[in-house]
Amino acid sequence: MESMVSPLRVSPVNEVPVREQGRYVLYWMTAYRRSRYNHALEYAVEMARDLDRPLLVMEGLRVGYPWACDRFHRFVLDGMRANREAFEAAGVRYYPYVEREEGQGKGLLKRLSEEACAVVCDDWPAFFLPRMRKAAAEQVTTALIGVDSNGMVPVKAPEKMFLRAYDFRRWIHDRAEKIAAAPIREEPLKGVEWGDPVAVPKGVEERWPEATEEMLEASEEVLGKLGIDHSVTVSEFRGGYREASNRLRRFVEEQLSDYEDRRNHPGEQATSQLSPYLHFGHISGREIFEAIRAREGWEPEKIDRSRHGKNSGFWGMSGSAEAYLDQVLTWRELGLNRCVWDPEGYDQYESLPEWAKETLREHAEDERPYVYSLEEFDAAATHDELWNAAQRELKQTGIMHNYMRMLWGKKILHWSKTPREALDIMVELNNRYGLDGRDPNSYSGIFWVLGRFDRPWGPEREVFGKVRYMTSKSTRRKFNVDAYLERFGA
């Protein structure tokens, strides 16, 4: 059967052939932690049907990843609980595994692969996952196949790294109809008769016990027994594809119409707050696009080619819909493009544009009006109550208002000893507390503070040089921040 998944999304990770006599096809879920709009799951389902074998889905959760903490673990465990319900309802064997201590899960993937026809895995281009796939290629005893379900555009489709959002947006606009019409199954499991769920190999449940209902409930007691950072506590946001879809529905039905006018007002809370769900793979950009398409009654005939490359007006949708789509389709996928084409440098200072490095170097010795340490920034102990409120929002909730995140980063640059130290502080705080941290999109935001995806600005200023400048004073002048300060102020 011909696959609906684009060949551009499929990449062999090792050189081992498919074992046609295997008992099942294994889908190793690591990044796209959902049962909907998932090309990797779709490919695994197609392979299982072609080979006339059942499907086994294994979703694991390590304790040894950088910044592992109660907040991130609870969010992922929420998703695992929702996934178990979805796969069991479809008649597919789902095996959730949660490490208690670092290294306990070693050998599980290898053992499951020994009886598999093939292993399909998520081809996520950032954080520790590329290294994990590379290590798995040496352990898996059958074909290991990576599938890209990162965004609307296959990450391999652009044949270069884009340095400006405008250029990437033009590339997307050139292919808009094709991107919008690309085939994908909303529910890959729907309509498949699986028979009885497949049994896991002998000895697996004894050696690597399946996560219990109590474990997936992620209580404080359960989290406290895991070898992770307990100082970063859980947030008000709950994870899982169902929660993500409900949040998307509410945003589209109740908030999208005012998004263009209200999104930059910190006190309004008018953003979608979907970035944690995108990061942990609980929702896809395609599902977001389809929800907005349905609300707008959009068809490709509405495209306005005279607006080619512009951030509004091209799609023929409302201003708010286009403003939000530009965040999801241009900026998010631009970050993915950077990680794919610059896998070793996307999170390194040296990857900044030459003009930005030069101007920051020229102003490296400029006197800072204030200088704070990582610990002082972490504690929201600066002189600026608006900056402190942004840091408290991040620490308390795990997200930060989009506009405040830009101001937050700009002032860290302004109040750090050097630009390199500012980068280290931004990465540490964002990745330690942010539910949407450790993500291509969040790295785009951090590096934008230092000049990536931007241009030189004038007049040239102390510390910043030609890098774009922002102040709390101007933010107060533009927006009413009283409600924001009332919630997150001292």
Secondary structure as UniProt FT lines:
FT   HELIX           7..9
FT   STRAND          10..12
FT   TURN            20..21
FT   STRAND          24..29
FT   HELIX           39..51
FT   STRAND          55..61
FT   TURN            66..67
FT   HELIX           70..90
FT   STRAND          93..98
FT   TURN            102..107
FT   HELIX           108..113
FT   TURN            114..115
FT   STRAND          116..122
FT   TURN            127..128
FT   HELIX           129..137
FT   TURN            138..139
FT   STRAND          143..147
FT   TURN            155..156
FT   HELIX           165..174
FT   HELIX           176..181
FT   TURN            188..191
FT   TURN            202..203
FT   HELIX           204..207
FT   HELIX           213..217
FT   HELIX           220..224
FT   HELIX           241..250
FT   HELIX           251..255
FT   HELIX           256..258
FT   HELIX           259..262
FT   TURN            263..264
FT   TURN            266..268
FT   HELIX           275..279
FT   TURN            280..281
FT   HELIX           285..296
FT   HELIX           300..302
FT   HELIX           305..307
FT   TURN            308..309
FT   HELIX           319..325
FT   HELIX           326..331
FT   HELIX           332..341
FT   TURN            343..347
FT   HELIX           349..351
FT   HELIX           354..362
FT   TURN            363..365
FT   HELIX           374..378
FT   TURN            379..380
FT   HELIX           385..397
FT   HELIX           402..414
FT   HELIX           419..433
FT   TURN            435..436
FT   HELIX           440..449
FT   TURN            450..453
FT   TURN            462..464
FT   HELIX           472..478
FT   HELIX           482..488
//
